[in-house]
Amino acid sequence: QVPLVESGGGLVQAGGSLRLSCVASGRTLSTYGMGWFRQAPGKEREFVARISGGGTTAYADSVKGRFTISRDNANNTLYLQIRSLKPEDTAVYYCAASRKATIIMGVDYWGQGTQVTVSS
């Protein structure tokens, strides 16, 4: 298994910023597709952002322009930079990885989640 550990969540005022991190064992970011999902209370898990092994990125419409996904392969770390936080961004955020080049081919590994709470 590939352990994924998220961090960086917390309680933030609306309009603020956060950077979520996901650290993976081994050099997985060099070849694996990676991404972020989130799940709000009472809702299904939803796609947030992804980055392929080749560096191609994609975002959900709800976060486009505010969220930036990136990867630091040297440190085996995936990031989600979040700007202009809104209360509707409140959710548990999950890091995901695929043995394939992109998570659209299927998620093989999930992190434990990190809570993001945005106050109004």
C-alpha positions in Angstrom: 0.0 0.0 0.0 1.0 3.6 -0.5 0.3 5.6 2.7 -1.1 9.1 2.1 -1.2 11.6 5.0 -3.0 14.9 4.6 -2.4 18.0 6.7 -3.2 21.7 6.7 -6.9 21.8 7.5 -8.4 23.9 10.2 -10.9 26.6 11.0 -10.5 29.7 8.7 -12.5 32.8 8.2 -14.3 33.3 4.9 -12.1 34.9 2.4 -9.0 33.4 3.9 -6.5 30.9 2.5 -5.2 27.5 3.3 -2.7 25.1 1.8 -3.4 21.4 2.2 -0.6 18.9 1.9 -0.5 15.2 1.2 2.7 13.3 1.8 3.2 9.9 0.2 5.7 7.2 1.0 8.1 6.7 -1.8 8.5 8.7 -5.0 4.9 8.1 -6.0 4.3 11.7 -7.3 6.7 11.1 -10.1 4.5 8.6 -11.8 1.1 8.4 -10.1 -1.9 10.4 -10.9 -3.0 12.4 -7.8 -6.0 14.4 -6.8 -8.2 15.9 -4.1 -11.8 15.1 -3.2 -14.0 16.5 -0.5 -17.1 15.4 1.4 -19.4 17.8 3.2 -21.8 16.6 5.9 -24.8 14.8 4.4 -23.3 14.9 0.9 -21.5 12.5 -1.4 -17.8 12.7 -1.9 -17.0 15.1 -4.8 -14.1 15.7 -7.1 -12.1 18.8 -6.4 -8.9 18.7 -8.5 -6.5 16.3 -10.1 -3.0 16.3 -11.5 -1.7 13.6 -13.8 1.7 12.0 -13.8 2.5 14.3 -16.7 1.4 17.4 -14.9 -1.9 18.0 -16.5 -4.4 19.6 -14.1 -8.2 19.8 -13.9 -10.7 21.4 -11.5 -14.3 21.2 -10.5 -16.2 24.2 -11.6 -17.0 25.1 -8.0 -13.3 25.7 -7.2 -11.9 26.8 -10.5 -10.0 30.0 -10.1 -9.6 29.7 -6.4 -7.9 26.3 -5.9 -4.5 25.3 -7.3 -3.2 21.8 -7.3 0.5 21.2 -7.5 3.1 18.5 -6.7 6.6 18.5 -5.3 8.0 15.2 -6.5 11.3 15.7 -4.7 9.5 15.8 -1.4 6.8 13.3 -2.4 4.1 15.9 -1.6 0.9 17.0 -3.2 -0.6 20.4 -2.4 -3.9 22.1 -2.7 -3.6 25.9 -2.4 -7.0 27.4 -1.5 -7.8 31.1 -1.8 -10.9 33.1 -1.1 -12.5 30.4 1.0 -16.2 30.2 1.2 -18.5 28.6 3.8 -19.5 26.0 1.2 -15.9 24.8 1.0 -16.4 23.3 4.5 -15.7 19.6 4.1 -13.3 16.8 4.9 -10.7 16.9 2.1 -9.1 13.6 0.9 -6.0 13.0 -1.0 -6.1 10.3 -3.6 -3.6 8.5 -5.8 -3.8 6.1 -8.7 -1.2 3.7 -10.0 -2.2 4.9 -13.4 -1.2 8.3 -14.8 -4.5 9.9 -13.8 -7.1 9.3 -11.1 -9.8 9.2 -13.8 -8.7 5.7 -14.4 -9.6 4.8 -10.8 -8.4 5.6 -7.3 -6.1 3.1 -5.7 -5.2 4.9 -2.5 -6.9 7.3 -0.2 -5.7 9.5 2.7 -7.4 9.7 6.0 -8.8 13.2 5.3 -8.3 16.6 6.8 -11.1 18.9 8.0 -11.5 22.3 6.5 -14.1 24.5 8.3 -14.8 28.0 6.9 -16.6 30.4 9.2 -18.7 33.3 8.0 
